[in-house]
Amino acid sequence: MGTKRAIAWMFLFVSLSHLTQENQDTEGNAAKRTLVQEEQHAREVHCSRERSRAAAKIIEEYLMPFVEREKYQISSTCRLRPDFDLFRDQEENKIHVDVNEWRCGYCKKIFQAEKFLDQHFDNRHYNLLNASDGKCLADLCGALHCDLWLDANLKFRKTKCNPAAAARNRHLCESLADSCFPVSRSPSANRLHELFLRQFCDAHTCSGGSKPFSRGGRKHTSVLYLAFSILTLMLLPIFYLIVYLQQRENRKGTQELKRISLLGRKAKPS
């Protein structure tokens, strides 16, 4: 009887151990499947973060100042709207603390360069991207001259012009002007339509002439200029104080000379 009981207990222990091992294997496989799905999801995002960022900056720099001046409300169907940027929320959650310090606004991790923070977003916070709706601001780069913006110092590079590519980019550019600033909507829309053509579309040609961003962009205050202005404001009171003290000393010296001169005259015999 005791032997049968021992065998039963042993059989129960082996069964429980086997069941526990199966559960662990199942959990491990589930974790692996989740990881594979995450990697596949990350690969499904067919949109360039760098070019999207360039397009967003171009719109902000060379278009929005004129839109704001006209007090124009861009329609929800316009592809130039900020919410068309797939990476907008992540870009807004970048905290540039210092030259070599970038912080993630989601998890507060710190990185030495923006490119490492971009990689962190791709690896850890890709689930915040909604790639299913097909929004990608980089798709407008042909019309917005992103290659020029991505050049080191925004220099106009002399490259061989492709007439077919220029025609495609011009067509995309003009379609953006028509959809975002329909001329029949209002006088403001008409003016912005014309400006968009001059600012972006006219440069899509192989015949030369017009340059992109010919109407200029948002005015930025230089850090050096700001520092010089602050220093000037600080030094001006000191300068005026020195001038005032110098003039006061000169007046005192003049008065002393007059007094000595008067005393000398009095000392002479009549």
C-alpha positions in Angstrom: 0.0 0.0 0.0 2.8 2.4 0.9 4.7 1.6 -2.3 1.6 2.3 -4.4 1.1 5.7 -2.6 4.8 6.6 -3.2 4.5 5.7 -6.9 1.3 7.8 -7.2 3.0 10.8 -5.6 6.0 10.4 -7.9 3.8 10.2 -10.9 1.9 13.4 -9.8 5.2 15.3 -9.2 6.5 14.3 -12.7 3.2 15.4 -14.3 3.3 18.8 -12.5 6.9 19.4 -13.5 6.1 18.5 -17.2 3.1 20.9 -17.1 5.1 23.7 -15.6 7.8 23.2 -18.3 5.1 23.3 -21.0 3.7 26.6 -19.6 7.2 28.1 -19.5 7.8 27.0 -23.1 4.5 28.5 -24.2 5.2 31.8 -22.5 8.7 31.9 -24.1 7.3 31.2 -27.5 4.6 33.8 -27.0 7.3 36.3 -26.0 9.3 35.4 -29.1 6.3 35.7 -31.3 5.6 39.2 -29.8 9.1 40.2 -30.5 8.9 39.0 -34.1 5.6 40.9 -34.6 7.2 44.0 -33.1 10.1 43.8 -35.5 7.8 43.2 -38.4 5.7 46.2 -37.4 8.8 48.4 -37.2 9.8 47.3 -40.7 6.3 48.1 -42.0 6.9 51.8 -41.5 8.0 52.8 -45.0 8.5 56.5 -44.3 11.8 58.3 -43.9 12.0 60.1 -40.6 14.8 62.4 -41.8 13.0 63.5 -44.9 9.8 64.0 -43.0 11.6 66.2 -40.6 13.1 68.2 -43.4 9.7 68.6 -45.0 8.2 69.7 -41.7 10.9 72.3 -41.2 10.6 73.7 -44.7 6.8 74.1 -44.3 7.3 75.8 -40.9 10.1 78.0 -42.2 9.1 79.0 -45.7 5.3 78.7 -45.8 3.7 79.1 -42.4 4.8 82.7 -41.8 2.8 83.8 -44.9 -0.2 81.6 -43.9 -0.1 83.2 -40.4 0.1 86.7 -41.9 -3.0 86.0 -44.0 -4.7 84.4 -41.0 -5.7 81.6 -43.3 -7.1 78.3 -42.1 -5.7 75.4 -44.0 -8.3 72.7 -44.8 -8.3 69.3 -43.2 -7.6 67.7 -46.7 -4.4 69.6 -47.2 -1.3 67.3 -47.1 0.8 70.2 -45.8 -0.9 70.2 -42.4 1.2 69.2 -39.4 -1.0 66.3 -38.5 0.0 64.7 -41.9 3.4 64.1 -40.3 3.6 60.5 -39.1 6.5 61.4 -36.7 5.0 64.6 -35.4 4.2 63.4 -31.9 7.7 61.8 -31.5 9.4 64.9 -32.8 7.5 67.0 -30.2 8.7 64.6 -27.5 12.3 65.3 -28.2 13.9 67.4 -25.5 17.2 69.1 -26.5 18.8 69.7 -23.2 22.3 70.5 -24.3 24.7 70.2 -27.3 25.3 66.5 -26.5 22.2 65.7 -24.5 18.9 64.7 -26.0 16.1 63.3 -23.8 13.1 61.1 -24.7 9.9 62.8 -23.6 8.2 59.4 -23.1 10.6 57.5 -20.9 13.1 60.3 -20.0 16.1 58.3 -21.3 19.1 60.5 -22.3 21.2 60.2 -25.5 24.3 61.9 -26.8 22.9 62.7 -30.2 19.6 63.1 -32.0 20.2 60.1 -34.3 20.5 57.8 -31.2 17.2 59.2 -29.9 15.7 58.5 -33.4 16.9 54.9 -33.1 15.4 54.7 -29.6 12.0 55.9 -31.0 12.2 53.3 -33.7 13.0 50.5 -31.3 11.0 51.3 -28.2 8.2 53.7 -29.1 7.3 52.5 -32.6 3.9 51.5 -31.3 3.0 55.2 -31.0 3.1 55.5 -34.8 -0.1 55.0 -36.7 1.3 53.9 -40.1 -2.0 52.4 -41.2 -3.5 55.7 -42.5 -0.7 56.2 -45.0 0.4 59.6 -43.8 4.0 60.4 -44.6 5.3 64.0 -45.0 8.4 62.7 -46.8 6.2 61.9 -49.8 6.0 65.6 -50.4 9.8 66.1 -50.4 10.0 66.2 -54.2 7.7 69.3 -54.3 9.3 71.0 -51.2 13.0 70.7 -52.2 14.0 68.5 -49.2 17.3 67.6 -50.8 18.3 71.2 -50.8 17.4 71.5 -47.1 19.3 68.4 -46.2 22.4 69.9 -47.8 24.9 70.9 -45.1 24.6 74.7 -45.5 21.6 75.0 -47.7 23.9 75.7 -50.7 22.4 75.5 -54.1 24.2 72.5 -55.6 24.8 72.3 -59.3 23.7 68.8 -60.2 22.5 67.4 -63.5 18.9 68.2 -63.9 16.4 65.4 -64.8 13.6 66.9 -66.9 11.2 64.0 -66.1 11.8 64.3 -62.3 11.5 68.1 -62.5 8.1 67.7 -64.3 6.8 65.2 -61.7 7.9 67.4 -58.8 6.3 70.5 -60.4 3.0 68.6 -61.0 3.0 67.5 -57.3 3.8 71.0 -56.2 1.0 72.6 -58.3 -1.5 70.0 -57.0 -0.6 70.9 -53.5 -1.1 74.6 -54.3 -4.5 73.8 -55.8 -5.7 71.6 -52.9 -4.4 73.6 -50.0 -5.0 77.1 -51.5 -7.9 76.9 -54.0 -8.1 80.3 -55.7 -11.9 80.4 -55.6 -12.0 80.1 -51.9 -11.0 83.6 -50.8 -8.6 86.5 -51.7 -6.2 85.1 -49.0 -6.3 81.7 -50.6 -5.6 83.3 -54.0 -2.6 85.2 -52.7 -1.2 82.1 -50.9 -1.7 80.0 -54.1 0.4 82.5 -56.0 3.0 82.6 -53.3 3.3 78.8 -53.1 3.9 78.6 -56.9 6.6 81.3 -56.6 8.1 79.9 -53.4 8.3 76.2 -54.4 6.9 75.3 -57.8 8.7 77.7 -60.2 12.1 76.2 -59.2 11.1 72.8 -60.6 12.6 73.4 -64.0 15.8 72.5 -65.9 16.0 75.9 -67.5 17.3 77.7 -64.4 16.1 81.1 -63.3 13.9 80.8 -60.2 15.4 79.5 -57.0 13.4 77.7 -54.3 12.4 79.8 -51.2 12.7 83.0 -53.2 10.2 84.8 -51.0 12.4 84.1 -47.9 11.2 82.6 -44.7 10.7 83.1 -41.0 13.1 85.5 -39.4 15.3 84.0 -36.6 17.1 86.0 -34.0 20.8 85.0 -34.0 22.1 83.8 -30.7 25.3 85.8 -31.3 23.2 88.9 -32.0 21.1 88.4 -28.9 24.2 87.9 -26.7 25.8 91.1 -28.2 22.6 93.1 -27.6 22.5 91.9 -23.9 26.1 92.8 -23.5 25.6 96.2 -25.0 22.7 97.0 -22.7 24.8 95.9 -19.7 27.8 98.0 -20.7 25.9 101.2 -21.7 25.2 102.3 -18.1 28.8 101.8 -17.2 30.0 103.8 -20.2 27.7 106.7 -19.4 28.8 106.6 -15.7 32.5 106.8 -16.8 31.7 109.7 -19.1 29.8 111.5 -16.3 32.6 111.0 -13.8 35.1 112.2 -16.4 33.1 115.3 -17.1 32.7 116.0 -13.4 36.5 115.7 -12.9 37.1 118.1 -15.8 34.7 120.6 -14.3 36.5 120.4 -10.9 39.8 120.8 -12.6 38.6 123.9 -14.4 37.2 125.4 -11.2 40.5 124.8 -9.4 42.4 126.5 -12.1 40.1 129.5 -12.0 40.5 129.7 -8.2 44.3 129.6 -8.4 44.2 132.2 -11.1 42.1 134.5 -9.0 44.3 134.0 -6.0 47.4 134.9 -8.1 45.8 138.1 -9.2 45.0 139.2 -5.7 48.6 138.6 -4.5 50.0 141.2 -7.0 50.8 144.7 -5.6 48.6 147.5 -6.8 
